[in-house]
Amino acid sequence: MSDTTETPAGTPPGTSACTHPLADFTTRLRTRLDQLTATSARPVWAMEAAEQRQVLTDLATATAQLEALRLQVLAEADRSGATGAEASASAAEWVAHHTRQRRVHARSDLKFAHALEHHTATSTAMATGVVNPDQARVIVRSVDRLPICGEFAVDDEQRTAAEQHLVALARHHDAKELEVLGARLFEVIAPDLAEAYEGRSLEAQEAAAARKTSLTMAHTADGLCRGRFTLPALHGAILTKAILGLASPTRSDSDGEAVIDPELPTPVRHGVAFTQLLEALPADALPTVGGGDITVVVTMRLDQLLAGLDAAGVATLDTGTRISAGEARRLACAHRIIPAVLDGASVPLDLGRTRRLHTKGQRLALAQRDRGCTATGCDRPPALCHAHHDLAWSAGGATSVGNGRLLCGHHHRRVHDPAYHHRVRPDGKIDFHRRE
């Protein structure tokens, strides 16, 4: 009797009769794919239109099935320690290294693979090609969001029913549509409690969104300002409506604004709409800071203001940003932006003893002159500063630009703090020193 096991005919090299069917399948699949992609194979353009349509749908189904198998093996390899021979922290780390994937993607796949093991309906539907990977992720996230404790706790039977409901919907809806339907999943389980549950959920989402709200901006040397923001859904909807309205090809120009060229790419049109939205902000609707509203002031000479639109020149914003004189003339003409014209008429800036607090016009002049806090080494902008009397009002000092200066809240307190001595330098800055 022979001790060898006969290998069935047609078995690819490197496999044996005891090879697991999945390992045998992947070997055969790779071999067949190599044959299809060989230079001698018929090109895809040789297929009939009907064949192309059929192949596209069949490949999409097969891709979902292959992904289901891959995730099953990934979860089992992580559990069995099959990838531990190289001291990898997890199967995800091993796969990322050996298949040249991003680790963040491999870790996400491993997490999803383990989650699928607790969602039988979804994993089965994915294994049969009914649900694609994107849909499956949405279904898992939606079901896992259902509460497991508290007033609205969902039991295992209800969770299973909810999952099966989404799997059935996946036959007719893509992942984006499933995301919307998944957010209303509680209505399927307990319609009588759905409104109360959704209200509580929205309150929690809004509170979390408020904590995550952020805006960062950075000016570049090439005349641009780049930034990123995160907003609550409400404010995102407000901004979206404003941008879409301004960028709409059907927008009327009766408001005097230039209608945005509809031939421009959509991101560009939306960017232009955002600039128009900012320019249209009414200064009197913005908050008062330190006695004056938040107004952009442009400094330019009188001859620049009166020149033609095409005349060259440079103007300066009170933030220090430099713009062309032509742009400054456009802003001064069409928007609520104040031109601080040199050698031209201006509002009264010296009120003597008739008024204790600095006026809006005086604060604008101080902001234009000081550009922020006048304490040495401080970079607080004018909007965060107070108007301070060098010679105190109580000591007979006048309320004027000449007797005033901008100081941030911290340095304004220090200038009145007897523990500190301060000295005005020739350049107008103030030095502080703690008294001995």
Secondary structure as GFF3:
##gff-version 3
##sequence-region A 1 436
A	DSSP	alpha_helix	21	36	.	.	.	ID=ss1
A	DSSP	three_ten_helix	44	46	.	.	.	ID=ss2
A	DSSP	alpha_helix	49	80	.	.	.	ID=ss3
A	DSSP	three_ten_helix	84	86	.	.	.	ID=ss4
A	DSSP	alpha_helix	91	99	.	.	.	ID=ss5
A	DSSP	alpha_helix	103	116	.	.	.	ID=ss6
A	DSSP	alpha_helix	120	127	.	.	.	ID=ss7
A	DSSP	alpha_helix	133	144	.	.	.	ID=ss8
A	DSSP	alpha_helix	156	169	.	.	.	ID=ss9
A	DSSP	alpha_helix	175	183	.	.	.	ID=ss10
A	DSSP	alpha_helix	186	189	.	.	.	ID=ss11
A	DSSP	alpha_helix	194	212	.	.	.	ID=ss12
A	DSSP	beta_strand	214	219	.	.	.	ID=ss13
A	DSSP	beta_strand	225	230	.	.	.	ID=ss14
A	DSSP	alpha_helix	233	247	.	.	.	ID=ss15
A	DSSP	alpha_helix	266	279	.	.	.	ID=ss16
A	DSSP	three_ten_helix	283	285	.	.	.	ID=ss17
A	DSSP	beta_strand	288	289	.	.	.	ID=ss18
A	DSSP	beta_strand	292	293	.	.	.	ID=ss19
A	DSSP	beta_strand	297	301	.	.	.	ID=ss20
A	DSSP	alpha_helix	302	306	.	.	.	ID=ss21
A	DSSP	beta_strand	314	317	.	.	.	ID=ss22
A	DSSP	beta_strand	322	324	.	.	.	ID=ss23
A	DSSP	alpha_helix	325	334	.	.	.	ID=ss24
A	DSSP	beta_strand	338	342	.	.	.	ID=ss25
A	DSSP	alpha_helix	360	370	.	.	.	ID=ss26
A	DSSP	three_ten_helix	382	384	.	.	.	ID=ss27
A	DSSP	beta_strand	385	389	.	.	.	ID=ss28
A	DSSP	three_ten_helix	393	395	.	.	.	ID=ss29
A	DSSP	beta_strand	404	408	.	.	.	ID=ss30
A	DSSP	alpha_helix	409	415	.	.	.	ID=ss31
A	DSSP	beta_strand	420	424	.	.	.	ID=ss32
A	DSSP	beta_strand	430	434	.	.	.	ID=ss33
###
